[in-house]
Each structure stands twice: as C-alpha cells, then as structure tokens.
Amino acid sequence: MFATHFTRLSLTCLSPREHQRTSGGEWFTVRHSVWPHTAFRTAEQVHEWLSERGLSLAGSIPGERGTFRTIGIVGEYFTAIHRDVDAFQALETMHMIAVKSNGEYTLGMVTEDETGVRTVHYMNPDDRAGLFPWPSSNDRSFRQEVASVDEQRKDVQAYIQRQLRRASGYAAKFAAETVSAEPPRWEAPTDDAFATRFARCAKVPGHPLYPLIRALFEHTYAETIAAARTAATD
C-alpha cells in the first residue's frame, strides 16, 4: 500500500479566460500546496468531493460562474493505493465513492481514523483489472470522453448502491436471527457466523462483502446490540 498525505489544499474558481485553457472544461481547480490536485466542472461536484473527504471551504464559492477567487480548504486527508485485492476488500467501511484514477473512475473505500481524518483507498490501476471493469474514458473526441467519464462515474455509483442494498439486507437478516430475535441473543458478527447464517440464502454473499455487512450491522443495530450484549452478561 502506498499512502499520500494531502494538506495545504486550496480551491481556485477560474475566470472565463482560465477556463478556456483547461483540457476538460473545468471551472474549479484544487491545488495541494503549489501542485495541481484535481478539477471540477460544477460547484456541486466540488462540494461532493469535499464532503466525501471530510473537508470544507474557508469561504464561499461566488454565485456567478467565472468570478475568479481562491479559497482555502479546511482539513486534510490521505489516499492509499492498494495492490492486494483481498486487503482492499477487507477494509471496514460503509463509505464507498467513485474515485478517478489513471483517467478512469473506479471504486474507492473511505475510512476515518480516531481523529476524524479520512483516507480514500483504491486499487492500483495495474492490479484492479477485471475487478471493476469500467470502459476506458480515453477515447474519441473531447465531448465523447467527458460523456464516457460521466457514465463511468454513474456505473461506479450504481455498483456502490447495489452493494449497500445487498449488505444491508444481509445485516438485517443476521440481526433478525440474533440481537432482534425473541428472546434476543448476542452473537459476534464474525466471518464464521456469517457463513453459517447465510449458508441457506438463495444467493449466498461472497466473503468480500462481509466487512460491509459487519459495518452496517454494527452501525444500524448499535442500540439493539448493546441491549443483547448486556442481557447476555446478566
């Protein structure tokens, strides 16, 4: 895993002249110190990117597009590039996002440490082949390329929503058979417990989905879990 720490971030709202010089029609650029970091076409994309990483703006984006302004970004974050698919899929996270890497969108996992600083994890381009096979964005004309990238992002987001729905359903099933049962009983959400509980499901979840099921179970049923664990010790 290769990790990079990003601090001293700033957002620049471009003037029309600067906008014309961009390669992708962007109106907003982000810098890490003096180095280019990323760019966006809309203010909505800027706010989404900030929110995903636990960042915020020190000022407001001008209401009129094309008004030049530089705004400090409050906060810091890390990226972590993985080469081990198993380690990547084992990350305990409920926060999955679409991440642009090597000109293409792929799946990103967001974790948060005890201080609130977030890390965006994603697979190294050479090692994710076949894992998230989105079409290449580097094709044809500028407009087709932009459309293709947007479609990739929608594909990744749709994949994330499907995974969250699937994991939520399995978390609910595990809860119904343990902490939400009558009488409630505590059972640790281990891989072995999942394998036993889900063995007779019409569609048995794969091992890579276990970390997300566990995270959703522990988050969604926190109060019920606490009650069941207390009852088990009485």
Secondary structure by P-SEA (a helix, b strand, c coil): cbbbbbcbbbbbbccaaaaaaccccccbbbbcccccccccccaaaaaaaaaaacccccccccccccccbbbbbcccbbbbbbccaaaaaaccccbbbbbbcccbbbbbbbbbccccbbbbbbcccccccccccccccccccaaaaaaaaaaaaaaaaaaaaaaaaaaaaaaaaaaaaccccccbbbbcccaaaaaaaaccccccccccaaaaaaaaaaaaaaaaaaaaaaaaac
